[in-house]
Amino acid sequence: MNAAIPDLTRKVAVVTGATGGMGQVIAADLVHAGAHVITIARNPARADALRAHIGPQAANRLEVIPGDLSRRAGVIAAAKTIQNRHNQVHILINNAGAHFSEHRVSADGVEMHIALDYLAAYGLITLLDEPLRRGQARVVNVASDTLNDTRQTSSQANPVQQPSSWPASTTSQNSIPLPGSRHSRPTHAPSS
Ligand SMILES: NC(=O)c1ccc[n+]([C@@H]2O[C@H](COP(=O)([O-])OP(=O)(O)OC[C@H]3O[C@@H](n4cnc5c(N)ncnc54)[C@H](OP(=O)(O)O)[C@@H]3O)[C@@H](O)[C@H]2O)c1
């Protein structure tokens, strides 16, 4: 139990990237503080290791949704599952990220740092808008300077260019509205 964390019984937290590094520590601390923690994991063995790390007494408060956050479909499917299961989300920690030494492009044709470190977080914030508002959520985005690397590879792929599979502005439930569309409202009030 981390004494700095208040009692989070009946609170719902979404923590991405909880199968490793910092996210594993955050998820375990939140579970041990009483929260129900949801994570999205692409590797079942790493999810099992997270469960073991949390321990049998608290592991029933860990919910693992299979998914790859570098893929648009993975973000949308995970958000739908969360929405269907939980009326409120009180904490969202967009922690999943990676630093690739070589240029990579996601399955959707997006530069990989943009896809995983930025668009996944943006997608979850946007698609979980209603449960986040109902939970008066605190949203934490873990950032890094990996976006500098995407600029260095801009001759191979322009990360700002919009792949044809991403709609510019839409109200469809199967898409993530992009910044500037009428659905992008950065208005989650931080709890005091
Ligand atoms: N470590 C640093 O020095 C540093 C510095 C600045 C910022 N950061 C940022 O801090 C955050 C955490 O860093 P860390 O070092 O703790 O990371 P880490 O140990 O490498 O763990 C990254 C987590 O993200 C998950 N992840 C990666 N790709 C994913 C995908 N496609 N779909 C779903 N989950 C995926 C990993 O899942 P798997 O278990 O499947 O791999 C893992 O749980 C990242 O956003 C990173 O950019 C880190």
The ligand as an ORCA input file, in Angstrom:
! r2SCAN-3c Opt
* xyz 0 1
  N      11.680      5.015    -19.429
  C      12.042      6.264    -19.692
  O      13.218      6.656    -19.546
  C      11.016      7.264    -20.142
  C      11.399      8.584    -20.334
  C      10.424      9.509    -20.743
  C       9.125      9.113    -20.950
  N       8.797      7.801    -20.793
  C       7.400      7.425    -21.066
  O       6.867      6.797    -19.905
  C       5.930      5.786    -20.306
  C       6.311      4.475    -19.643
  O       7.644      4.185    -19.943
  P       8.324      2.860    -19.404
  O       9.807      3.022    -19.581
  O       7.766      2.495    -18.058
  O       7.808      1.840    -20.519
  P       8.030      0.260    -20.701
  O       8.649     -0.332    -19.506
  O       8.705      0.063    -22.021
  O       6.512     -0.225    -20.803
  C       5.719      0.232    -21.841
  C       4.324     -0.301    -21.644
  O       3.553      0.099    -22.793
  C       2.982     -1.074    -23.352
  N       2.834     -1.005    -24.795
  C       3.807     -0.774    -25.719
  N       3.302     -0.862    -26.945
  C       1.985     -1.165    -26.797
  C       0.937     -1.388    -27.699
  N       1.134     -1.344    -29.043
  N      -0.293     -1.676    -27.216
  C      -0.506     -1.757    -25.892
  N       0.450     -1.552    -24.974
  C       1.689     -1.260    -25.432
  C       3.953     -2.188    -23.004
  O       3.286     -3.422    -23.164
  P       4.077     -4.821    -23.458
  O       4.212     -5.443    -22.110
  O       3.170     -5.561    -24.375
  O       5.392     -4.461    -24.089
  C       4.288     -1.811    -21.583
  O       3.273     -2.223    -20.693
  C       5.980      5.714    -21.839
  O       4.920      6.471    -22.374
  C       7.314      6.384    -22.172
  O       7.274      6.995    -23.447
  C       9.702      6.884    -20.391
*
